[in-house]
Amino acid sequence: MMLKSLRPLLPYLKRYRWGYVAGTVCVFLTNGIWILFPLVLGKAADDLNSGVTRHKLLLYAGILLAIATTKGIFQFLTRWIVIGVSRDIEFDLRNDLFARLESLSYSYYQRHRTGDIMARATNDLNAVRMLLGPAIMYSANTLVYTAGALAFMISISPWLTLYTFLPLPAVSVVIQTFGRRIHERFERIQAMFSDISARAQENFSGARLIRAYVQEEAEIRAFETENQEYIRRSLKLVRLMGMLWPTLELMLGCAVVFVLWLGGREVIHGLSHVTLVTNLGTSHPAITTTLSLSGSMSVGQFVSFSTYMMQLTWPIIALGWVINIFQRGTASLIRINEIMREEPEIKDAPGAQDREIEGEIEFRGLNFSYEGKQILHDLNLRVPAGSSLAIVGPTGSGKTTLVSLIPRIYDAESGTVLIDDRPIRDYSLASLRKSIGFVPQETFLFSDRIRENIALGVDSATDQEIHNAADAANIATDIEGFPEGYDTMVGERGITLSGGQKQRTAIARALIRNPKILILDDALSSVDTHTEDKILNHLRDVMRGRTTIFISHRVSTVRNADRIAVLHSGRIVELGTHDELLALNGYYSDLYNKQLLEEELAEV
């Protein structure tokens, strides 16, 4: 049952099997030494009962000290090896989990909350580590010591040993019942923890919005409600655990009392026989022989037996703690394994290769649906290498979806999107995306220096290249005006920069890659028209020799493109140059006239 629960971890356990082998050897040595302690103690009790001398005291004290010291050394090695291996597996598992998350498609993050993913990568991963370290170590110690102690207890008194272990079936039932309930409750706790993490993450990311709408108190109340539910579920688990340990202690305590009563009677019986033999002297050898064959127990044997009983108490009680760790760990492992089993929806097709890209793009009979909704309809469009295409259209017409198909953020049907007259799936994802500079609608900057944000993915970028990219995006002057220049730290998601500064930094990040294809998805929406003109003037030089696709709602942004496509309800309804589209008196002409009127009214 345990191996089945740990099946997702078998590759890691196999990788570190020699560590666990060394830990197992140390477990046997630890318990093999410690199991001698009660025997020496019993021998000392019998020996000292016949007469106490300084030599005997020093001898037995030295032996017991040597046993305790040796046991302590091997116990330290056990903890160092087994806990160390659990940390190594945690390290590998965390890296593999992160790598898996990095490989998953964009749609996965649309379906799952960031807070839930973070909870699995932190809290759940820690629970799995506890399962692989302390749980395994304490379980091994309990099994090995119990087996050894049982053998010695049987050699001392088989019947008394039987009485001692009579409560074990009941203990097993208790552990099974409590274990199942612990597992169920911990799963609910972890789910609640994910909800709390998700709410906290959303509040921190949306701090500006919450303050703008004066929702601080409402969010605090909502968080407090979820936190109270988390505490309520946690307390139910605590109450369950609070019942488990005392129940085990009660059962074991009853067994100890029973053993003390029966064992004490045998010792007293043995002492009375010894007294009788002493009084009779050596004149009645037959009686002496009969008494020596009786079932009585010596004081030393009773001391040894009782010590074994006491030393077994903690391992069996610890078994309850181990069951708790195991149930928590397996519940968390299920949650982590859900991510590890996820396969990226978009990956390299069989036969995909790293290829050089010139930049010609073609959509051929393209139809695309997302979550059952048709977004693009029988779309045909060719963008020659080195040319520029602007796409305009109303909100929801499919503009962003269309350009997202080029770097395979979404995947179209095979043969409907081509680059350099070759199906896009013939290119490996790495070579395809390295050849594309993509500035999405929602600008994202990392909590790092501006320098690192611009040079993202270009490890060899020089200071001059970073400056040139910033200059081309018209952000260099702003950056140099900051006290720390390019070393200025950007807050989370670029919160310390204005919307226009974030967009221009993102454009610089795309340009420094020197891409063959440049895609700007409404990337100038947050800058004023004056700044927009400056950026476009810089970009005209940058655009030479590379294929550029603009998406914009501003005619001023797209008017100088080689061709302009008007997208409406997933179909291209107009296509041509600025002047050609004005002559059609269609959607583009209406858009141009409206914006022209807005500019005239703004000047009044």
Sequence and secondary structure as in RCSB ss.txt:
>XXXX:A:sequence
MMLKSLRPLLPYLKRYRWGYVAGTVCVFLTNGIWILFPLVLGKAADDLNSGVTRHKLLLYAGILLAIATTKGIFQ
FLTRWIVIGVSRDIEFDLRNDLFARLESLSYSYYQRHRTGDIMARATNDLNAVRMLLGPAIMYSANTLVYTAGAL
AFMISISPWLTLYTFLPLPAVSVVIQTFGRRIHERFERIQAMFSDISARAQENFSGARLIRAYVQEEAEIRAFET
ENQEYIRRSLKLVRLMGMLWPTLELMLGCAVVFVLWLGGREVIHGLSHVTLVTNLGTSHPAITTTLSLSGSMSVG
QFVSFSTYMMQLTWPIIALGWVINIFQRGTASLIRINEIMREEPEIKDAPGAQDREIEGEIEFRGLNFSYEGKQI
LHDLNLRVPAGSSLAIVGPTGSGKTTLVSLIPRIYDAESGTVLIDDRPIRDYSLASLRKSIGFVPQETFLFSDRI
RENIALGVDSATDQEIHNAADAANIATDIEGFPEGYDTMVGERGITLSGGQKQRTAIARALIRNPKILILDDALS
SVDTHTEDKILNHLRDVMRGRTTIFISHRVSTVRNADRIAVLHSGRIVELGTHDELLALNGYYSDLYNKQLLEEE
LAEV
>XXXX:A:secstr
 HHHHTGGGHHHHHHTHHHHHHHHHHHHHHHHHHTHHHHHHHHHHHHHHT   HHHHHHHHHHHHHHHHHHHHHH
HHHHHHHHHHHHHHHHHHHHHHHHHHHHS HHHHHHS HHHHHHIIIIIHHHHHHIIIIIHHHHHHHHHHHHHHH
HHHHHH HHHHHHHTTTHHHHHHHHHHHHHHHHHHHHHHHHHHHHHHHHHHHHHHTHHHHHHTT HHHHHHHHHH
HHHHHHHHHHHHHHHHHHHHHHHHHHHHHHHHHHHHHHHHHHHHHHHHHHHHHHHTTS HHHHHHHHTSS   HH
HHHHHHHHHHHHHHHHHHHHHHHHHHHHHHHHHHHHHHHHT   SS   TT B       EEEEEEEEEETTEEE
EEEEEEEE TT EEEEE  TTSSHHHHHHTTTTSS   TTSEEETTEEGGGB HHHHHHTEEEE SS    SSBH
HHHHTTT TT  HHHHHHHHHHTT HHHHHHSTTGGG B  GGGTTS HHHHHHHHHHHHHTT  SEEEEESTTT
TS HHHHHHHHHHHHHHHTTSEEEEE S HHHHTTSSEEEEEETTEEEEEE HHHHHHHTSHHHHHHHHHHHHHH
HHH 
